[in-house]
Structures are given as C-alpha cells and as structure tokens.
Amino acid sequence: MKPLFKYIFYVLILVLLVIGSIMLYRTHPEAQLAFTIPGLFILAYSKLTDDLKLKQHGLRMLRGR
C-alpha cells in the first residue's frame, strides 16, 4: 500500500474509532471506560508504530554502535 493511502487509511480508522467510542460511551459508560478505549487505542498505537517503522532507540546507543 502506498504511504499516502496508508496514512489516510489510518487517520480514517482513528476517526471512526473515536466516533465509535463516543457512541458506545452513550449506551454503556461503565464498560467503555474500563475496557474499550484503553484496549482499542493500545491496538491502534501498536499497529501504527509497526507500520510506520519508527526508529527503536535501544541499547545500541549505550554500547556505542
């Protein structure tokens, strides 16, 4: 998938996720606050960081490589 389309797709997914969370909050606020929002945003964040290939700053900087 081309990078521009990938970014547009992810922005669309995040907007839909927020709208869906707001709609769920109106009907079941107790479940949404405890499980839904943290879980969905953790999944979205992990998927975005895997696809965007952000640099991982690990022990390489400490070892001098």
HELIX and SHEET records of a PDB file:
HELIX    1   1 PRO A    3  THR A   27  1                                  25    
HELIX    2   2 PRO A   29  ALA A   31  1                                   3    
HELIX    3   3 GLN A   32  THR A   36  3                                   5    
HELIX    4   4 ILE A   37  LEU A   52  1                                  16    
HELIX    5   5 ARG A   60  ARG A   63  1                                   4    
END                                                                             
